[in-house]
Amino acid sequence: MIEHDALTATRDAYDAAASTYAQLFRDSLRDSPLDRAILGVFAEEVRASGDGRVADLGCGPGHVTAYLDGLGLAAFGVDASPAMIELAREAYPGLRFDVGSMAASGIADGALGGVLSRWSVIHTPPRELPVILAEFHRVLAPGGHLLIGFSASEDPSHPTQVFDHAVAPAYRWWPDHLAALLRESGLAEVARTVREPRPTDRRQFKEIHLLARKA
Protein backbone atom coordinates (compact mmCIF):
# COMPACT_ATOMS: atom_id res chain seq x y z
CA MET A 1 0.00 0.00 0.00
CA ILE A 2 2.84 2.39 0.81
CA GLU A 3 4.44 1.83 -2.59
CA HIS A 4 1.11 2.23 -4.42
CA ASP A 5 0.43 5.45 -2.54
CA ALA A 6 3.90 6.73 -3.46
CA LEU A 7 3.31 6.01 -7.15
CA THR A 8 -0.11 7.66 -7.10
CA ALA A 9 1.20 10.73 -5.28
CA THR A 10 4.13 11.04 -7.69
CA ARG A 11 1.88 10.70 -10.74
CA ASP A 12 -0.54 13.31 -9.43
CA ALA A 13 2.29 15.70 -8.57
CA TYR A 14 3.77 15.43 -12.07
CA ASP A 15 0.36 15.90 -13.63
CA ALA A 16 0.07 19.17 -11.73
CA ALA A 17 3.60 20.30 -12.64
CA ALA A 18 3.69 19.00 -16.23
CA SER A 19 3.55 22.32 -18.10
CA THR A 20 6.16 23.99 -15.90
CA TYR A 21 8.42 20.93 -16.07
CA ALA A 22 8.21 20.82 -19.86
CA GLN A 23 9.15 24.50 -20.15
CA LEU A 24 12.12 24.08 -17.82
CA PHE A 25 13.61 20.92 -19.31
CA ARG A 26 12.58 20.75 -22.98
CA ASP A 27 15.91 22.29 -24.08
CA SER A 28 18.03 20.90 -21.23
CA LEU A 29 20.24 18.75 -23.47
CA ARG A 30 21.39 21.82 -25.38
CA ASP A 31 23.59 22.87 -22.45
CA SER A 32 24.61 19.34 -21.39
CA PRO A 33 27.37 18.03 -23.69
CA LEU A 34 28.20 15.15 -21.35
CA ASP A 35 24.58 13.99 -21.39
CA ARG A 36 24.51 14.20 -25.18
CA ALA A 37 27.73 12.21 -25.32
CA ILE A 38 26.48 9.33 -23.15
CA LEU A 39 23.19 9.26 -25.07
CA GLY A 40 25.25 9.02 -28.26
CA VAL A 41 27.25 6.09 -26.86
CA PHE A 42 24.02 4.41 -25.79
CA ALA A 43 22.59 4.84 -29.29
CA GLU A 44 25.71 3.36 -30.89
CA GLU A 45 25.65 0.36 -28.56
CA VAL A 46 21.95 -0.26 -29.23
CA ARG A 47 22.45 -0.07 -32.99
CA ALA A 48 25.45 -2.41 -32.75
CA SER A 49 23.30 -4.99 -30.94
CA GLY A 50 21.14 -5.21 -34.06
CA ASP A 51 17.86 -3.75 -32.79
CA GLY A 52 17.27 -0.01 -32.63
CA ARG A 53 13.95 -0.19 -30.76
CA VAL A 54 14.22 1.75 -27.49
CA ALA A 55 11.75 2.55 -24.71
CA ASP A 56 12.28 5.81 -22.82
CA LEU A 57 10.66 4.77 -19.54
CA GLY A 58 9.67 7.79 -17.51
CA CYS A 59 9.87 9.97 -20.60
CA GLY A 60 8.20 13.07 -19.15
CA PRO A 61 7.43 15.63 -21.89
CA GLY A 62 9.29 13.57 -24.49
CA HIS A 63 12.30 15.73 -25.32
CA VAL A 64 14.85 12.95 -24.73
CA THR A 65 12.72 10.44 -26.65
CA ALA A 66 12.82 12.86 -29.57
CA TYR A 67 16.59 13.22 -29.21
CA LEU A 68 16.99 9.43 -29.42
CA ASP A 69 14.81 9.41 -32.52
CA GLY A 70 17.18 11.98 -34.02
CA LEU A 71 20.06 9.60 -33.33
CA GLY A 72 18.43 7.01 -35.55
CA LEU A 73 16.73 4.86 -32.93
CA ALA A 74 13.13 3.63 -33.09
CA ALA A 75 12.33 5.32 -29.79
CA PHE A 76 9.02 5.57 -27.99
CA GLY A 77 8.14 7.00 -24.58
CA VAL A 78 6.23 5.72 -21.57
CA ASP A 79 5.29 7.73 -18.48
CA ALA A 80 2.90 7.28 -15.57
CA SER A 81 1.68 10.88 -15.86
CA PRO A 82 -1.14 11.34 -18.39
CA ALA A 83 -0.46 15.10 -18.47
CA MET A 84 3.17 14.49 -19.40
CA ILE A 85 2.15 12.10 -22.17
CA GLU A 86 -0.34 14.62 -23.52
CA LEU A 87 2.39 17.27 -23.72
CA ALA A 88 4.79 14.82 -25.37
CA ARG A 89 2.23 13.89 -28.02
CA GLU A 90 1.54 17.56 -28.75
CA ALA A 91 5.22 18.45 -29.02
CA TYR A 92 6.30 15.39 -31.03
CA PRO A 93 3.27 14.12 -32.99
CA GLY A 94 5.37 11.81 -35.12
CA LEU A 95 6.48 9.72 -32.15
CA ARG A 96 4.66 7.19 -29.96
CA PHE A 97 3.97 7.98 -26.30
CA ASP A 98 2.01 5.76 -23.92
CA VAL A 99 0.76 6.09 -20.35
CA GLY A 100 2.25 3.22 -18.39
CA SER A 101 4.23 1.92 -15.43
CA MET A 102 7.92 1.10 -15.26
CA ALA A 103 7.15 -1.87 -13.02
CA ALA A 104 4.61 -3.37 -15.44
CA SER A 105 5.24 -1.85 -18.85
CA GLY A 106 3.21 -4.29 -20.94
CA ILE A 107 6.12 -4.55 -23.40
CA ALA A 108 6.76 -8.07 -24.69
CA ASP A 109 9.65 -10.15 -23.36
CA GLY A 110 12.93 -9.37 -25.12
CA ALA A 111 11.32 -6.84 -27.46
CA LEU A 112 13.82 -4.00 -27.06
CA GLY A 113 17.38 -3.25 -28.01
CA GLY A 114 17.53 -0.53 -25.37
CA VAL A 115 15.87 0.96 -22.31
CA LEU A 116 16.49 4.53 -21.19
CA SER A 117 15.70 5.53 -17.61
CA ARG A 118 16.87 9.10 -16.92
CA TRP A 119 15.98 10.16 -13.39
CA SER A 120 12.77 8.13 -13.69
CA VAL A 121 13.52 5.74 -10.79
CA ILE A 122 14.36 8.42 -8.24
CA HIS A 123 10.85 8.47 -6.77
CA THR A 124 10.76 4.69 -6.34
CA PRO A 125 10.96 3.46 -2.73
CA PRO A 126 14.31 1.64 -2.50
CA ARG A 127 12.87 -1.78 -1.66
CA GLU A 128 10.79 -1.59 -4.85
CA LEU A 129 13.66 -0.77 -7.21
CA PRO A 130 14.61 -4.43 -7.86
CA VAL A 131 11.11 -4.99 -9.28
CA ILE A 132 11.66 -2.21 -11.81
CA LEU A 133 15.17 -3.40 -12.70
CA ALA A 134 13.75 -6.89 -13.27
CA GLU A 135 11.22 -5.36 -15.67
CA PHE A 136 14.01 -3.58 -17.54
CA HIS A 137 15.82 -6.92 -17.86
CA ARG A 138 12.66 -8.70 -19.02
CA VAL A 139 11.90 -6.35 -21.91
CA LEU A 140 15.48 -6.21 -23.20
CA ALA A 141 16.68 -8.64 -25.84
CA PRO A 142 19.93 -10.51 -25.14
CA GLY A 143 22.74 -8.04 -25.75
CA GLY A 144 20.39 -5.09 -25.21
CA HIS A 145 21.47 -2.06 -23.20
CA LEU A 146 20.08 -0.04 -20.31
CA LEU A 147 21.13 3.55 -19.63
CA ILE A 148 20.01 4.71 -16.20
CA GLY A 149 20.56 8.19 -14.77
CA PHE A 150 20.26 9.28 -11.14
CA SER A 151 21.72 11.53 -8.46
CA ALA A 152 24.47 10.08 -6.26
CA SER A 153 24.40 9.78 -2.49
CA GLU A 154 27.50 10.81 -0.56
CA ASP A 155 28.07 7.96 1.90
CA PRO A 156 28.59 4.31 0.85
CA SER A 157 27.44 3.18 4.30
CA HIS A 158 24.01 4.67 3.47
CA PRO A 159 23.30 3.51 -0.09
CA THR A 160 20.14 5.62 -0.41
CA GLN A 161 19.37 9.11 0.82
CA VAL A 162 16.06 10.96 0.65
CA PHE A 163 16.10 14.48 -0.74
CA ASP A 164 13.55 17.25 -1.14
CA HIS A 165 12.76 17.02 -4.83
CA ALA A 166 10.64 19.94 -6.08
CA VAL A 167 7.82 17.67 -7.29
CA ALA A 168 7.78 14.57 -5.03
CA PRO A 169 9.98 12.86 -2.42
CA ALA A 170 13.00 11.29 -4.10
CA TYR A 171 16.09 9.19 -3.44
CA ARG A 172 19.77 9.40 -4.24
CA TRP A 173 21.81 6.22 -4.68
CA TRP A 174 25.41 5.25 -4.00
CA PRO A 175 26.53 4.33 -7.55
CA ASP A 176 28.27 1.07 -6.66
CA HIS A 177 25.18 -0.09 -4.78
CA LEU A 178 22.92 0.57 -7.74
CA ALA A 179 25.43 -1.14 -10.04
CA ALA A 180 25.27 -4.18 -7.74
CA LEU A 181 21.47 -4.24 -7.99
CA LEU A 182 21.82 -4.15 -11.77
CA ARG A 183 24.15 -7.18 -11.65
CA GLU A 184 21.66 -9.03 -9.47
CA SER A 185 19.02 -8.31 -12.12
CA GLY A 186 21.20 -9.74 -14.89
CA LEU A 187 22.49 -6.41 -16.21
CA ALA A 188 26.27 -5.99 -16.24
CA GLU A 189 27.76 -2.50 -16.02
CA VAL A 190 29.61 -1.47 -19.18
CA ALA A 191 30.50 2.13 -18.33
CA ARG A 192 29.54 5.07 -16.15
CA THR A 193 29.81 8.83 -16.23
CA VAL A 194 30.00 11.14 -13.23
CA ARG A 195 29.18 14.83 -13.57
CA GLU A 196 30.19 17.08 -10.72
CA PRO A 197 27.61 19.73 -9.76
CA ARG A 198 27.99 23.18 -11.23
CA PRO A 199 28.49 26.02 -8.71
CA THR A 200 25.12 27.42 -9.75
CA ASP A 201 23.21 24.16 -9.26
CA ARG A 202 20.59 24.34 -6.54
CA ARG A 203 21.56 20.90 -5.26
CA GLN A 204 25.22 19.99 -5.08
CA PHE A 205 24.72 16.36 -6.10
CA LYS A 206 26.84 14.33 -8.49
CA GLU A 207 24.87 13.08 -11.50
CA ILE A 208 25.49 9.51 -12.60
CA HIS A 209 24.76 7.58 -15.76
CA LEU A 210 25.27 3.82 -15.69
CA LEU A 211 25.34 1.91 -18.99
CA ALA A 212 24.60 -1.80 -18.55
CA ARG A 213 24.17 -4.77 -20.89
CA LYS A 214 21.93 -7.81 -20.71
CA ALA A 215 23.89 -11.02 -21.26
N, C-alpha and C positions, 0 to 999 in steps of 0.2 A: 504493500500500500504506500509506503514511504516513497519508493522509487516511482510508482505511477503518479503520485502527487507531484513529485519533482518534475517529471516530464510534462505534465499538464501545466504546471505553473510556468515552466520555461517556454513552452509553446505559446501560452497566452501572453507572456511578457514580450516575446518577439513579434507576435501579431500587433501588439500595441506600438512597438518601436520600429516597425518595418520600414516605413517611409524615411524616418530619420536615419536609420542604419544604412539604407541604400544610398542616401545622399552622401554620407560620410565615407563609405568604403567602396563605392562603385569604381573610383579611379585609383584605389590604393596601390595597385601593382605598378603604376606609373613611376612611383617614387621608391620602389623596393626592388633594386636590381638583384639582390640575393634571392628573393622569393621567385623572381622571374627565372633565375638561373636554375634553381632546384626544380621548378615546374618543367623547365626545358629538359633537364636530365630525366625526370620522371617520364615525360612524353617519349623520349628516345628509347628508354628501357621498355616501355609498353609496346612501342612499335616493333622493337627487336624481338619481343616475345611472340609476335605473329598475330596479335589481336588488338586493334586499336580501340575497342569499346571500353569506355571508362564511365564509372558512376561517381559523381561529385556528391558525396553523402553529407548532408548538412550544408547545402549549396547557398543558403541565404538568397540574396537578390540576383544571383546567377552570374555575376561578373567573372568569377574564376572559371565557371563552366564554359563561358564564352571564350575565355582566353585559351583553354584547352582545345576547344574547337578550332581556334585559329592556329594551333600547333599541329593540326592535322589528325586529331583524335576524334572518334565518334563518341563525344561526351554528352551525357545527360545529367540532370540535377534532381536530387531528392531532398526534401526538407519537411520537418514536422509542422512548420508554420504555414498555414494556408495563405496568409497575407504575404509572406515572402515569396511563395510560389506564384502568386498573382502578379507581383511586381516583376519577377523574373520572366514570366511569359510575356508581359507587356514590353519589357526592354529588349528581349531576344526572341521574337516570335518564330524564328526559324529553328529553334532548339526545343528539346523535350524537357519538361519539368513536371515532377510528380510530387504530390503530398505523400509522405511516408515516414517510416521509422527506421533508424539505423539498426535497431535490434531485431527487426523483422521486416526486411526490405521488400520481400516478395519477388526478388530477383532469382532466377533459376540457378541451381548449383553450377559452379564453374563457368558462368556465362561471360565473365569479364576479364579483360586483359589488365585492368587497373582499377583501383579504388583510391579516391582522394578524400581525405578527411582533414580539413584545415580548421582547427579550433572548433570543430563540431562535437568533440567528446568532452569538452571542458566542463559542461554542466552535468555530466553523468556521475552519479554517486560512485565512488571508487569500487565498491564491491560488485557493481553492475558492469564495469568496463570489460571484464573477460567475456561476457555475453556478446557485447558488440564486436569485440575482436574476433570471436568465433564466427560471427556473421560475415565479417570482412573476409575471413579465410574461406568460408563456404562459397561465397559468390565468385571468388577468383578462380580462374583456370590455373592448372599447374604452370609454374613459371611466371604467373601474373604478379604485379607489383602493387604495394600499398604505399602511399605517401601520407603521413600523419603529422599534423602540426599542432603545437601546444606551447604553453608557457611553462618554464622550468621552475621547480621548487629549489630551495637554497641549501637544504640539509638532507644528506642521504639517509640519516637515521629517521627522517620523517618523509616517506616517499610521496605523500600528497599533502598539500596545504590549501586550505580554503582562502579565497580572496573575494573582495567586494566588487565583482563585475558590475558594470553599469546597468545591465539588463536583468540578470538572474545570478544567484549564487554559483560560484564556479571553483574549479580545482586546478592547481598547478601540480606537475609531476616531476619527480627526479628522473632524468632521462634514462639512466641505466635500469631503473625499476620498470619503466614502461617498455624498454627494449626487452627485458626479461619476460614480461607478460606477452609480448609479441611472439617470442620464441616458444612459449608454452602453448600458444595458439597455432603454431606451425608456420610462423612467418619470421624468416631470418633477416636480421638487419644487414643491409648492404652498405649504407652510408648515412651520415647525419650532418646537418649544418647547425651551427649555433650563432645566433645574432645577438650581440650585446645591445642593451638598451641605449637609445639615443639620449643625450642630456635633456632633451625637451619632452621625452616620453612621460606621460602621467605616472605610469607604473614602471619601476626599474626592474623589470623581469627579463631574463634571457628568453629568446624565442627559439624553439627547436623544431626542426623537421627531421623525421626519421623515415628513411626509405627502406622498405623491407620486401622480401620476395617469398612467394609460396613455392615450396619444393615441388 
